[in-house]
């Protein structure tokens, strides 16, 4: 009878994730998001000997960042494995107080919204900065997407440079490749990339120029919002809207507020239209991938930091952690799955898509 083969010895330089994270300190941006919650929970569940996790939470309307963390993040089903491990209530709370420090901040602000002293303290204490934040709506107004996905990334990079050994993990999306067919390899030059570069040889793409052109475009839209013809049209729309709401369209106070509302919505719609046109012209399917690509380019051009860009595809429900099938929100294919589970076999769609 042949002897059973003994297991192959481990490679002499095999990496141990547990040893890598032991005592290490990380700073997580975007911990309130779908992916961010799982990232923080899984990190604490699988590597409990981590030194500390700083988590940035932007204060909410009527609540501070600490309260938002405990009320909105810790209560998520994403933390169920930690509840089972440490017990609900005080057991988990004590563990989190030992391992997690909540930071009130915002990536759209200089120093991530922290004071200079606080930014320096945290940056000098951490080993890696993980950026899982960003504006993920496909077609928001261009200004807001640029502010978060591009300017926000610029602020994250500047913060990382404060670290003793700058190390950044930046979360992106594989769809920054844009409207292209075939394989797109990671060794393709990223800084200056745009999906239609093969169709438009000699054309240069610059993040800085895009930011400047978009700023000028937004200024033109706001100027056009005060054009007499545009205002006349908005006034008529406001009157119609007041009638639909069973309100008096001849009441000047109500009409003035209604016109201001129509003007704000018109500017928002025009900013979105501008962003979609620019994205499509360069070869991206939407404002999200267009601005995320610009943020990636800022990260890629940095040579003074250790950096990694993570490119997931569509993020759906969980395969295993925190439990199979967990999802949060009604996005991507979740509505289709929900309708199918309810027995719906005919699905409404838009002809524009």
Secondary structure, 3 states (H helix, E strand, C coil): CCCCCCCCCCCCCCCCHHHHHECCEEEEECCCCHHHHHHHHHHHHHCCCECEEEEEECCECCECHHHHHHHHHCCCHHHHHHHHHHCCCHHHHHHHHHHEEEEECCCCCHHHHCCHHHHHHHHHHCCEEEECCCCCCCCCCHHHHHHHHHHHHHHHHHHHCCCCCCEEEEEEEHHHHCCCCCCCCCCCCCCCCCCCCCCCCCCCCCHHHHHHHHHHHHHHHHHHCCCHHHHHHHHHHHHHHHHHCCCCCCCHHHHHHHHHHHHHHHHHHHHHHHHHHHHHHHCCCCHHHHHHHHHHHHHHCCCCCEEEEEEECCCCCCCCCCCCCCCCCCCCCHHHHHHHHCCCCCCCCCCCC
